[in-house]
Amino acid sequence: MAQETTFTNTHKLQGGATAIATADLDDDGDIDVLSTSYTSNSIIWHVNDGRGGFATVHTIDDTINKPSAVAAADFNGDGHMDVISTSADNSQFQLYAGDSTGNFSKTTFNTTYSGGIFSIATGTINSDAVADLLIASTSDDRVEWFRYSDEFTAQAVVISVGLNGVRSIATADMDNDSDTDVLSASFYDFSIRWHENDGSGYFTEHHVVFDEANGPIAVAAADVDKDGNMDVLSASFYGESIHYHQNEGDGSFTTHVIDSNAIGATAVAAADIDDDGDIDLLSSSYHENTIFWYENDESGAFVQRHTIYDNAQSATAIAIADFDKDDDVDVLSASVGDDSSRWYENDLRTLSETEEEILEATVVQYPNPTSDTLYLRYPSASNVDYGLFDRNGRFLGAYSKTGKEHRFDVSGLSKGMYFLKATSDGVTNDYYRFLVN
């Protein structure tokens, strides 16, 4: 049976949010939320009551000026989650060793960076099976990792330097050799790279996209096309776009534009939102104040953009987890404009047979808005004649299309609203409205 996904319930968490993370901090089997707040200089733990209620809030630390990033992992190997935080105001990071009961023991570590730390990640980088810390220093154009086996006291190991304005890092096994590789997005040299781990924590740099990403601000990894290779996802702030970089398995990547109208894109993530067995994408928009998800049609084509929430003022971050334990994927966001974090409840439900028949008979139009190509996908092969009109009803051209997927080149059209009049055997079937941006 087909599924329908809606996000009808929005839950605002207490306390502010500039950065967010998820983890089971109290070992009770549900997913809690970590957030940071510039307003209160705080690292905040939102305790999940098991049903998605976050009424209980603990302040882990309220002395961090402009806390900029937060993450959780079991660094010391005691079976309990620990917390890491950084600041936009200095080059230190803090480790809060947790005991699952709400007690955290804080240790502050100094680094040699010349500015604040905006992006961190965790992963097992060498072969000691202990979580390590990765830091991207935007001011120093470098990515490094710190060994917890040295209790973070030894000199950092360099992953890569010369990453002009590196703003985002992520970890994944990109080459299927069972170790943790690193992804980076460099804001000012318009490049996305992956850094190949040799298994012992030393890295070789490779390009995913070089000098073409136009302000990449976020990067993530997922096997979008289900070929066994980890693909790369990116959000470009200046380019106002979301991309999927398909890993061909031979070291090369093919870039696909998922959204060319992601105005002020700030974050990207991946999950099976509609529980149909494929990977969907999510993004946040700083200028549109909106959280979106993009529906994968099971072939790696993202046929429709859905709005989850459109009032997340200056949205900066997204995360995914099943907060209410109903076996579907919920979404979490942070927005600095209203200093808030929210989670959006996925109301996934199974369609009735009648609803499924209607869905299967629906013509899918994507992407909309578009800047170059528009598609209409029919349930079965169709012969259709089209007339193109502008918003004033002026006729602009005629087309005849066959097959299931009808493609239209609209790159020569000026920005604005247009209509396609679809006719079969002389009978008008429908009008399709689209926006060129």
Secondary structure, 3 states (H helix, E strand, C coil): CCEECCCCEEEECCCCCCEEEEECCCCCCCCEEEEEECCCCEEEEEECCCCCCCCEEEEEECCCCCEEEEEEECCCCCCCCEEEEEECCCCCEEEEEECCCCCEEEEEECCCCCCCCCEEEEECCCCCCCCEEEEEECCCCEEEEECHHHCCCCCCEEEEECCCCEEEEEEECCCCCCCCEEEEEECCCCEEEEEEECCCCCEEEEEEECCCCCCEEEEEEECCCCCCCCEEEEEECCCCEEEEEEECCCCCEEEEEEECCCCCEEEEEEECCCCCCCCEEEEEECCCCEEEEEEECCCCCEEEEEEEECCCCCEEEEEEECCCCCCCCEEEEEECCCCEEEEEECCCEECCHHHHHHHHCCCEEECCCECCEEEEECCCCCCEEEEEEECCCCEEEEEEECCCEEEEECCCCCCEEEEEEEEECCEEEEEEEEEEC
